[in-house]
């Protein structure tokens, strides 16, 4: 097993925030986003399918909508995290209902942990993340050293 080395990286002051919500949690995310509209407006917003459309209508802010989560949107978000194109994940998931794309959800949460990005899974944790003084400033973090990883595999 190859041991992963890490390097220092910097999250930008203007964050790229991914917003995802399961069907039973969409209204909670919309209400939360409405309350946090002023803070969210200072950042770039990316969301999965229906969630993005609903956020765009509710907030009147630019939201890049990817495809629906069950159709691959969760994987699109995960790929962007691995490419270091998403800095923060707000994912209101339903702990009471199994989802047909549960493996994708687990993979998304795993890649967020691997790439050391902040993750909120409910209103309280999302409030904490968005009220952090680090939200609107560049922030040092540790990420996997992919170049070192590749060199060790040769």
C-alpha positions, 0 to 999 in steps of 0.5 A: 500500500502506497503511503500518501504524502501531503502538501500545503495548499490554499483555499481561495477567499472566494470559495466554490461552494457545492450545495446538494440536498436529498429530496426530503431535505431540499426545502430545509436547504432552500430555507437555510440558503435563503437565510444565508443568502448574503454570505452565499452571494459572495461565493461561487455556487455549484449544485446538483440538478434540481437543487440548483434550479430551486436555489436559482429561483429562490435566491436569484443568485447564479448557481451552476447546476450539474446533473441530478445526483442519482444520474451522476451529479454526486459524482460530478461534484466528487470529480470537481473536489478531486480536481480542487475545483470545489472548496466547501460542500454543503450536503443535506442528506436524509439519514432516514431513507436509503437512496438508490445512489448510496454508493455515490453518496459514500464516494462523495463524502470520502473524496471530500475527506481525502481532499480535506474540504469542509463538509456540512451535513445539516443546518447547524453544521452549515451555519457553523461553516458559513459563520466562520471567519475563514469563509471570506479569506484565503485559508491554508490546508493540507491536501494529498500530494498527487505528484508524489503519489504518481512518482511512487507508483512508477 
